[in-house]
Amino acid sequence: MKTPLLTLTAMLGLLLGQSHAADASYCYQGEVSGVVCSACASNVKAALLKIEGVQDVKITLNKEGGNPRLTILSSSPDLKREVAVKALGKAAEHYDIRSLEKITSR
C-alpha cells in the first residue's frame, strides 16, 4: 500500500514542479519614444500584449521630458526588442522601442 502512495506522491510532485516552471516570469525594461499620452500608451500596450507569453505591459510617462519607461512581464525567457517592434506593426511609424532588456526572472 505504501508503494502506490509514494508513487502517486512523486508523480504529483513532478506535475506541480512542472507547473511552477511554466509559471516562470521574466521582467523586461526599456524605453519607448513617441508615447505622449494615455491613448498612445494604450495603443502600444495593446500591441505588445499580443506577443506570445506577454502577461502585462506598463508604460510610465517620464515627467522630466525623457522617453517613457516600458516594463513587460513575460513567460518568455528571451523576449527581444525586435519582436516587440514587429508587434507594433504600422504603429511603429509613430512609436519606437529604443531599448529592451531582461532585468529579473522569478
C-alpha positions in Angstrom: 0.0 0.0 0.0 2.9 2.4 0.7 4.5 1.9 -2.7 1.5 3.1 -4.8 1.0 6.0 -2.4 4.7 7.0 -2.7 4.5 6.7 -6.5 1.4 8.9 -6.6 3.0 11.4 -4.3 6.1 11.5 -6.5 4.0 12.0 -9.7 2.1 14.8 -8.1 5.4 16.4 -7.1 6.7 16.3 -10.6 3.4 17.7 -12.0 3.4 20.6 -9.5 7.1 21.2 -10.3 6.4 21.4 -14.0 3.5 23.9 -13.5 5.8 26.1 -11.4 8.3 26.0 -14.2 5.6 27.0 -16.7 4.7 29.9 -14.4 8.1 31.4 -14.5 8.0 35.2 -15.2 10.7 37.4 -16.7 10.7 41.2 -16.3 12.0 43.4 -19.2 12.5 47.1 -19.1 13.3 49.7 -21.7 12.3 52.9 -23.2 9.7 53.7 -25.9 9.6 57.1 -27.7 6.6 58.7 -29.3 4.3 57.9 -26.3 3.0 61.3 -25.2 -0.4 60.5 -23.7 -2.5 57.7 -22.2 -4.1 56.9 -25.6 -0.6 56.3 -27.1 0.3 54.2 -24.1 -2.9 52.1 -24.6 -2.0 51.6 -28.3 1.5 50.3 -27.5 0.3 48.2 -24.6 -2.4 46.5 -26.8 0.1 45.7 -29.5 2.7 44.2 -27.0 0.1 42.1 -25.2 -0.4 40.2 -28.5 3.1 38.8 -28.2 3.1 35.2 -27.1 3.9 34.9 -23.4 3.5 38.6 -22.6 1.3 38.8 -19.4 1.5 42.5 -18.6 2.8 45.8 -20.0 3.3 49.0 -18.1 4.3 52.3 -19.7 5.4 55.1 -17.3 5.5 58.6 -18.8 8.6 60.5 -17.9 7.7 63.7 -16.2 11.1 65.2 -16.8 10.8 65.1 -20.6 12.7 61.9 -21.3 11.4 58.8 -23.1 8.7 56.9 -21.3 9.8 53.7 -19.4 8.5 50.4 -20.7 8.1 47.3 -18.4 7.0 44.0 -19.8 6.2 40.9 -17.7 6.5 37.7 -19.9 6.8 34.0 -19.6 9.4 34.1 -22.4 13.0 33.9 -21.2 14.2 35.5 -24.4 11.9 38.4 -25.5 13.8 40.5 -27.9 13.4 44.2 -28.8 13.0 43.2 -32.5 9.9 41.1 -31.6 8.4 43.9 -29.7 9.0 46.4 -32.6 7.4 43.9 -35.0 4.4 43.6 -32.8 3.7 47.3 -33.1 3.1 46.8 -36.8 2.2 50.1 -38.6 2.2 51.8 -35.2 6.0 51.5 -35.3 5.8 54.6 -37.6 4.8 56.6 -34.5 6.4 54.7 -31.6 9.9 53.4 -31.3 11.0 50.9 -28.7 14.5 52.3 -28.1 15.7 49.6 -25.7 14.5 46.4 -24.0 16.5 44.2 -21.6 15.7 41.4 -19.2 16.2 42.6 -15.6 14.9 39.8 -13.5 13.4 36.3 -13.6 11.0 34.8 -11.0 
